[in-house]
Amino acid sequence: MVVANAKASSPSLLSNKNSFPCPNGTTIPLSTLSSNSIINLDRGDPEAFGTYWKKMSEECTVVIKGWELRSYLSDMNNICWFMLPELREAIERLHRVVGNAVTQDRHIVVGTGSTQLFNAALFALSPSDTPQPINVLAAAPYYSEYVDQLDVMRSELFQWGGDAALYDKNEPYIEVVTYPNNPDGTIRGPVVNSVAEGKLVHDLAYYWPHYTPITNQADHDIMLFTFSKCTGHAGSRIGWAIVKDIEVAKKMAKFVQMSTLGVSKESQTRVAKIIGVICDGYKNLKSIESELFFEFGKRLLRERWEKLWAVIEQSKVFTAAKYPLAYCNFTNEASETYPAFAWLKCEEGIENAESYLGKLKIRGRGGDRFGADPKYVRLSMIGRDDEFDELLIRLSNATN
């Protein structure tokens, strides 16, 4: 991972009062947001892909009649009996098209977002006959919501155990492996070095070709995916787990059943339709003139990252990571990683990056929330265009 460092001798990025220069020599209009507004880049609401789906409005339209989808039940021959068969088929097809995960001879469990499935996985993997909860670990910097979710759950089965890299107890554990990692976008594997028996959960929310090169078909015991970050349809609240062990899959489905009595069929229908539109695009590649979804997403993120790196390189305040090239089996070319979040580090003299950005009316999530130094801060790269444009302007004016 390469770091884009500050360059004190670089000229000002603001060439005039009405436009903002891009790395390719073109300019973009200044943000329409008020300079007094607060830009909330703490959350990861994926609104950046909205322009694509507006163009695909008719193709993705779903009509549900009043008498349809009334029953709790969907497929009683499936372990996940509340999952519509067409959604399962769509998920399997999507992974075949992208090549990012093995689904053959695997069990798929649908949930209300991957958040619910994360807790379902912990429930399924936790022993019920031990005197104390099993430790749940993740290597720092780890996704902050893991800690928050376990704090809310206050389960007697599992508890937060801290940084996986520091775990030295001779006690069973569950390690959550996130790749690309949230917040820093790196590709990681298990890190626990312990003689104790451990189990793994792989969170692959961002293992899609617009974020990172698809270097292999992931094939792990439990793999979590979310439609929110795949396409940007966060409001549908659909996630899925690909599970090897049938008994683990049964327990995960049981958790979803007992917590929400299944998953909205309206959402499942919409997701199946949109996945079908994506896959049909790649099937009919030669006859389609418009940009396909993953190409659109990758281009958008690449352009945003190039603009951010340009600002960071001329700033005396922050550094940001650049990522090595890797061959992508989906695009058949070498590519960089363009994460959904920027993981910025303040230079010397600033101890708390979140507080510093707060003075610029930029709301980020501080490094301490991720088990890291407060000199770091996470900012969303997948929000609205006007928010991102305003971010560039404010960062270009930042001084130490």
N, C-alpha and C positions, 0 to 999 in steps of 0.2 A: 504494500500500500504506500503510495507516494503522497507527500504532503505539499499542497500549494501554499507557499510561504508569502509573507508580505514583501512588497518591493517599495521602499521608501521613495525612490526616485521616479516612480511612475506618474504620469500626468493625471489630472482630475478626470473622472469618468463622466462627469456631467458636462458635455460639450456645449449645450445650450439649455435654456430654461424650458423648452417644450418637448425635448426628446431625450432618449436614453440610448447610448451606443451599444450595439451588440458586437460580439467577437468577430463576426464576419464582415464588419464594416457598415452594416445597416443600422437603422435606429428604430426604436419603438416609442409610441406615445407614452408620456408620463402617466402614472396611475390616476384613475378617476377618484380614488379615495381621498378623503380629507387628510391633511397632514396631522390633524389632531386625533384621528381615529386610531383605535387599538387594533393591530393586526394579530389575530389569534392563530398562530402556527403551532400551538401546543397539540391540538387534536390532529388526527390523521384522516380527516374527512375527504374522500377521494373525488372531489368535484372537478378535477382537471380534465377528466375524460368526457365531460358533458357535451362538448361541441360535436364529438363523434356520434354520440347516441342521438342527438337531435337530427343529424343527417339520416340516421337509420330508423327514424321514428315509425314509419309505416311497416317496415320489415319486422320490427320487434313488438308490434301491437298484439295484445292478447285480449280476447273477448271471453268473459266467463258469464254464463247464463245463471239466472237466479236459482235454478234447481240443481246446478252442478256442484261438485266438491263438498257435499254436505256431511259426509260420514267422517268419523275419526279414522277409519280404516282405509288403507291403500293397497297393500299387498301382503296378505297373511302367509304367503309362502316365503317371505323374506324375513330375515332376522330383524331388520329395521322395517317393521310392518307399516309404519306411518310414512314411508318414503314412496312417492309416486314412481312407478316403473320407468316412465319417460324421463324422470330426472336422473335416475341411476344410469340409464342408457346414455344420456347426454353427458354426464360426468365422465363415464368411461371413454366416450368418443373424444371429448376434449383432451384428455390425457394422452390418448393415442395420437392425436393431431400434433400436440405440442411436444410429446415425448419426455415429459418431466417426471412421470411417476408410473410405476407398475400397478396395474389394476387387475390383471388376469389372476384368477383364483384368489382374489382378495375380497374382503367384506367391506361394504361402504355404509357408513352411518351418517345420516344427515342430522344437522342440528340448527338451532337458532343462532347462527354465526359460529365461528370457531371458538368464541369465548365459552359458550356452553359446552362444546366438545372438549375443550381443555380440561374443564372440571370433570366431565364425564370420563376422560382418560385417567385422571388422577383417582377417581372413584373406582374405576375398574382395576387399576394396578395396585391399589393399596390393600395390604393384608388386613383382615378383620379380626384376627386373633392375637394381636400384639398389644402390650400394655401401653404403648405410646405411639403417637402418629409417626408415619414415615416422613422423612425429610425430602422436600422438593427443592431441587437445585437448578441453577443456570449460571453460566459463566458471565461475569461482568465484562463489558456493560450489557446487562440483560434487559428485556422488555419490562418496563416498570409495572405494567398491569398484572404481571404474574404475582407480584408481591401484594398488590391491592386486592386482587381477587381472593387470594388465600386469607387475607386479613378479614374480608367480608364474610367468607364462608365459615371461618372459625371451626373447621371440621375436626372431629376426633380421629379421623383416619389419616390426614396428611397435614403438614405444616411447612412453612417456608424455612429452608435450611441454609440459605445464603449463596455465596459465590461458589460455583462448582469447582473452580480451580483451586480453592482453598480447603475443600472438604477433606478431612483426615480422620473422620470417625469410622470405627468398625461397626457401622450400622447400615441396614438397608436404605436405599435411596431411590428416588426417581429424578433423572436428569433431563431437563428440557433443552433440546438442541434447536436453535433457531437459525435458519439460513435461507436467504441472506438475512443477516442479523438485524434486528431492530433494537438499537438505534443506528449502528455504524455501517451497515451494509456489507459486512464481511461474510465470507463463506466459512463455516466452522463445523467441527465435529465434536464428539464427546471429549471431555477433558478431565473427568474425575479420575483420580489416581488413588484407589482404595481397594482393599482386599474384600470389602463387603459386597454383597450381592446388589447389583443395581439394575434398574429398568430405564428404558429410554422412550421419550416422546419427541418426535421431530415436528416442529412448527415450520411449515413451508408456505406461509401466507404470501411471501414475495418471490417464490420460486417460479416466476413467469418471465417470458422472454423480453418484455418491455422493461423489466427491472434489472435482469442479470442474464448472462449467457447460460443456456441450458447445456451443461456439460455431460450430464448422464441422466438415466432414468432412476430417480430415487426409489429405493426399495427397502424400507425400514418397517419395524414392527407396527408402529402407529405413526401416521402422517396426517397432519392437520392442514386443511386448505380453507380459504374463505372467498366467497364470491365478491365480497366488498372490495378487496384489493386486486382481485383478478380483473374485474371489468369496471369497478367504480360504483356498482349498484349496492351501496352500503345499506340503503333503506330496506332492501328485501330481506335482510337478516338471514342469510343462508350460508352455512358452512358445511364441510363434510370431512369425515375421517376415513382414511383407507387403512384397514386393519388386517393383519395376517391371522391372528389367533381368533377362532370362532367364539371361544368363551369370553375373551376380552371384548369382542364386538357385541356380544349379548349383554354384557354388563353396561357397556356404554349406551346401548339402545335403551336399556332399563332406566338409566339415569335420565335420559331425555324424556322418556315416558312419564316418569314420576315427577319431574320438575315442570314440564309444560304440556304433558299429554300429547306429544308429537310436535310437528312443525307445520306452519301454515301451508295449506295446499295452494292457495293463491300465489304465494311467494315461490313455491316449488315450480308451479306452472310457468310463471314469468321467467324464472331462471333457466328452465329447460328450453324455452323458446329462444332466449338470447344466446345461450350456448350453441343452439342449433344454427342460428344466424352466423355466428363466428365461424363455426366449423364448415358450414356450407361455403363461406367465402374462400376458404383455403382449398376446398374440394374443387371449386369452379374458378381457380386462380387465373387461368388463361383467359377467361371470358369476362373478368371483372376489371373495370378501369379504375374504380375508386380505391383509395387506400384501405387496406385491411386493418383490423383493430390493433393487433400487436405491433404492427409497423407504425401506426398512428401514435400509440402510447410510447413506443421507444423514441420516435422522433421528438415528441413533445418533451419527454424527460431529458433527452440529450440536449435539446436547445436550452432548457431551463438550467441544467447543470453547467453548460458552457458559459452562460451568462453569470451564474453564481461564481464559478471559478475565476472569471474575469474580474469581478468585483473583489473577491477575496485576495487575489494576487496583487491588487493595488491598494489593499488595506493594510494598515499598521496594527490592526486590532485582532484579527482572527486568522486561523489556518483551517483548511478543510482537506479532507482526504481525496486523492485521486486513485483510481482502481486499475489494476493491471488488465491487459487484454487476455481474453480466453476464447477458445473456439466454441461457438454456439451450434449445437446440432440441429436446432430449429431453423436458424437463418442460414446455416452453412457458410458462416464467415466469422472472423475474429471480431470480438466486440468488448467494450468496457461495460462495467456495471453502472447503472444509473438508479441509485436507491430512492425509495419513497421519502426518505428523510435525510436531511443534512446534519452531520454530527460535527459541530464547530467547536474549536478550542480557542479560548482567549489567550492573547500573548501576555508577556510579563507585565505586571502592574495591575491586572484585573483578576480578582480572586473568584468572582461569582459571575459567570456568563449570563445566567438567567436574569439576575438583577440588573446587569449592565444593559441588556436588551430591553428590559422593562422601562428604562429611562428613555429609550427610543420608541416606546410604545409598541414594542414587538413582544408578543407573549410566546415564549418557548418553554420547553420542559428541561429543567436543570439536570446536570450530570449526576447529582446525588440521588435522584429518583431511580437511576439505572445502576446504582452501585458503583459509580465512577466519581471522579474529581468534579467539584462544582465549577471548575474552569471550563467544563464542557456544557454544551446545550444542544438539544435536538429541535430542529425546525422542519415542519412539513414541506415537502416539495410537490404535493399533489392537490393543493388547494386551488382556489379560483385564480384566474389570470390577473385580476386587478390587485389581489393581495400579494401575489408574487412580484409584480412590477413595483409595487410600493416597497416591498422588502428590499429589492435591489437598490432603490433610491436611498433608503434609510441606512443600509449597510455602507453604501459608498460615501456617505457623509459622516460615518462613525469615526471618532478620534479617541485616542488613548489619553 
